[in-house]
Amino acid sequence: MFKTYLTVPLLLLLSYIIATLAGAELTKRGRLKPTLRRLPAIDAIEEAVNRSTEMGRPVHYTVGFGGGRGVNEPGLIPGLGILQNVATLCARNNIPLIHTCGFGELMPIADEAIREGAVLSGNPEWYRPEYNRFISQEVYSYALGVVNIIENEKPGASFLIGNVWGEALIITEPAAAQGIMQVSGCRTFSAMPFLIASCDYVLILSEMYNVSAYYTKDEMLVGSYLGTDTAQLITVILLILGFVLALSGQDLFKILTKW
Amino acid sequence: MSGIIKSREIVLGLTLLCAIIMAVNYYVSVQVISTTASTIVSWGVIISAFSVILGAIITIRFHLGRIQKKRGDWLWSIWLIISIIVVYTIGITFTATSYIYQWIIINVLSGLSETVYSLVGLFAITAAYRSFRIRNTDAGILFAVATIVIIGQNIPIGEMISPVIPAFAKWILDYPNVAANTAVVMAELVVATAYSIRLLIGRERGA
């Protein structure tokens, strides 16, 4: 049976979904013409790959270890999406990509992302199975393995985007010491200061989800952000309402869950 | 046949089906749906367990290739393969709870892990040194706030100078910090919902 106390969260979720799809559809039909503002961290992804190409060096990418939660960590999904974007750029420029894995179940998924990136670039022959490397299921062994690859294979650019926790500094600091251009991103607040301190560019939370739309300029993808903005507006209105009600001694959360 | 099985539509369809079952299970309480959701989660656990073996096979294959071609640090590759074989053999022969296996975990793996973890302290200092150089207004604000929090919360010197400093540091952490964090997380969750929808309908593609 339906859990009645979840009525409001379900309605909110449905409103977010409708707003996203409506924004995408209206843009596709040409009724709306949204544009994405410049995001330096996303621009830096292409810049980093191009830098590696000019230097004749490979590109390193890892989605982090994610506190050992494996593929259950939500930050992994945009991390893999950006891996596909980076693979597309590497295949277009015909330079090697080294993807390092911290947990085995990620291997086939990452492999598919790299292969798909190669197909999208129009250069499927670029793909090699050795681009995807398993390091270790133990966090510090994994971090040291990544550092070893960074120091020995000397990539021109290194990406650490996805599930980043305690391994952040162990990976990024040796890379920074070597002058490697680093772009990182995560949704873990405890790791973010480390990334900001040691990387050149950092994708902060929601920026990680925008990469495909930013590069492809696909009408549907860009349009969906209008929906996202509307959904965020709904959230802000609820926040203001909650704030006003709190001043009068009432709890909006309790009111909504009892509704 | 393999073309049909590998086709993108089937993969997307299965992903969408699993996502709908998991989402419906969150909102309704129906025996059939909750059993199906539990089964999907169990499949995930089984796949994870097998992935460890997959990881070991891929690692051994990669390092054997390196040894064969004598490429890079191939001598370390020999050491790595010997370590994998020894630990796997002990684990399978004597089980993971045996004294010898636990000895390896406690005296070798834990020791090495702690050694690596201790590097974080050193790296935090070098990273902080680079970040705290005041190059622009943002870096100046970062430096000022970080200094107040460090002397107010982490070292006793703040309290010795003035009792106001620890209170101010706590106020920074409890109010501006929490407010900014909450706003960013809420924005991210909305964007993540939109991203999931795009992913499930197969529109999220590469650059």
HADDOCK unambig.tbl for C-alpha pairs under 7 A between the chains (distance, minus, plus):
assign (segid A and resid 1 and name CA) (segid B and resid 28 and name CA) 5.19 0.50 0.50
assign (segid A and resid 1 and name CA) (segid B and resid 29 and name CA) 4.79 0.50 0.50
assign (segid A and resid 1 and name CA) (segid B and resid 30 and name CA) 5.85 0.50 0.50
assign (segid A and resid 2 and name CA) (segid B and resid 27 and name CA) 6.11 0.50 0.50
assign (segid A and resid 2 and name CA) (segid B and resid 28 and name CA) 4.16 0.50 0.50
assign (segid A and resid 2 and name CA) (segid B and resid 29 and name CA) 6.14 0.50 0.50
assign (segid A and resid 3 and name CA) (segid B and resid 27 and name CA) 5.74 0.50 0.50
assign (segid A and resid 3 and name CA) (segid B and resid 28 and name CA) 5.45 0.50 0.50
assign (segid A and resid 3 and name CA) (segid B and resid 29 and name CA) 6.85 0.50 0.50
assign (segid A and resid 6 and name CA) (segid B and resid 27 and name CA) 6.61 0.50 0.50
assign (segid A and resid 17 and name CA) (segid B and resid 194 and name CA) 6.77 0.50 0.50
assign (segid A and resid 20 and name CA) (segid B and resid 194 and name CA) 6.02 0.50 0.50
assign (segid A and resid 84 and name CA) (segid B and resid 206 and name CA) 5.46 0.50 0.50
assign (segid A and resid 85 and name CA) (segid B and resid 206 and name CA) 4.45 0.50 0.50
assign (segid A and resid 85 and name CA) (segid B and resid 207 and name CA) 4.80 0.50 0.50
assign (segid A and resid 88 and name CA) (segid B and resid 206 and name CA) 6.48 0.50 0.50
assign (segid A and resid 88 and name CA) (segid B and resid 207 and name CA) 6.21 0.50 0.50
assign (segid A and resid 104 and name CA) (segid B and resid 51 and name CA) 4.47 0.50 0.50
assign (segid A and resid 104 and name CA) (segid B and resid 52 and name CA) 5.21 0.50 0.50
assign (segid A and resid 104 and name CA) (segid B and resid 54 and name CA) 6.42 0.50 0.50
assign (segid A and resid 104 and name CA) (segid B and resid 55 and name CA) 4.82 0.50 0.50
assign (segid A and resid 105 and name CA) (segid B and resid 47 and name CA) 6.95 0.50 0.50
assign (segid A and resid 105 and name CA) (segid B and resid 48 and name CA) 5.42 0.50 0.50
assign (segid A and resid 105 and name CA) (segid B and resid 51 and name CA) 4.83 0.50 0.50
assign (segid A and resid 117 and name CA) (segid B and resid 206 and name CA) 6.02 0.50 0.50
assign (segid A and resid 120 and name CA) (segid B and resid 206 and name CA) 6.72 0.50 0.50
assign (segid A and resid 134 and name CA) (segid B and resid 55 and name CA) 5.76 0.50 0.50
assign (segid A and resid 134 and name CA) (segid B and resid 58 and name CA) 6.76 0.50 0.50
assign (segid A and resid 134 and name CA) (segid B and resid 59 and name CA) 5.91 0.50 0.50
assign (segid A and resid 140 and name CA) (segid B and resid 113 and name CA) 5.58 0.50 0.50
assign (segid A and resid 140 and name CA) (segid B and resid 116 and name CA) 6.30 0.50 0.50
assign (segid A and resid 169 and name CA) (segid B and resid 120 and name CA) 6.27 0.50 0.50
assign (segid A and resid 169 and name CA) (segid B and resid 123 and name CA) 6.26 0.50 0.50
assign (segid A and resid 170 and name CA) (segid B and resid 120 and name CA) 6.18 0.50 0.50
assign (segid A and resid 173 and name CA) (segid B and resid 123 and name CA) 6.23 0.50 0.50
assign (segid A and resid 197 and name CA) (segid B and resid 127 and name CA) 5.34 0.50 0.50
assign (segid A and resid 197 and name CA) (segid B and resid 128 and name CA) 6.35 0.50 0.50
assign (segid A and resid 197 and name CA) (segid B and resid 131 and name CA) 5.21 0.50 0.50
assign (segid A and resid 198 and name CA) (segid B and resid 127 and name CA) 5.46 0.50 0.50
assign (segid A and resid 205 and name CA) (segid B and resid 188 and name CA) 5.74 0.50 0.50
assign (segid A and resid 206 and name CA) (segid B and resid 187 and name CA) 6.82 0.50 0.50
assign (segid A and resid 206 and name CA) (segid B and resid 188 and name CA) 4.49 0.50 0.50
assign (segid A and resid 206 and name CA) (segid B and resid 191 and name CA) 6.01 0.50 0.50
assign (segid A and resid 209 and name CA) (segid B and resid 192 and name CA) 6.93 0.50 0.50
assign (segid A and resid 209 and name CA) (segid B and resid 195 and name CA) 6.39 0.50 0.50
assign (segid A and resid 212 and name CA) (segid B and resid 204 and name CA) 6.59 0.50 0.50
assign (segid A and resid 212 and name CA) (segid B and resid 205 and name CA) 6.22 0.50 0.50
assign (segid A and resid 212 and name CA) (segid B and resid 206 and name CA) 5.82 0.50 0.50
assign (segid A and resid 212 and name CA) (segid B and resid 207 and name CA) 5.65 0.50 0.50
assign (segid A and resid 215 and name CA) (segid B and resid 207 and name CA) 5.19 0.50 0.50
assign (segid A and resid 216 and name CA) (segid B and resid 207 and name CA) 5.46 0.50 0.50
assign (segid A and resid 228 and name CA) (segid B and resid 190 and name CA) 6.51 0.50 0.50
assign (segid A and resid 228 and name CA) (segid B and resid 191 and name CA) 6.02 0.50 0.50
assign (segid A and resid 228 and name CA) (segid B and resid 194 and name CA) 6.49 0.50 0.50
assign (segid A and resid 231 and name CA) (segid B and resid 190 and name CA) 6.75 0.50 0.50
assign (segid A and resid 232 and name CA) (segid B and resid 187 and name CA) 6.39 0.50 0.50
assign (segid A and resid 232 and name CA) (segid B and resid 190 and name CA) 6.53 0.50 0.50
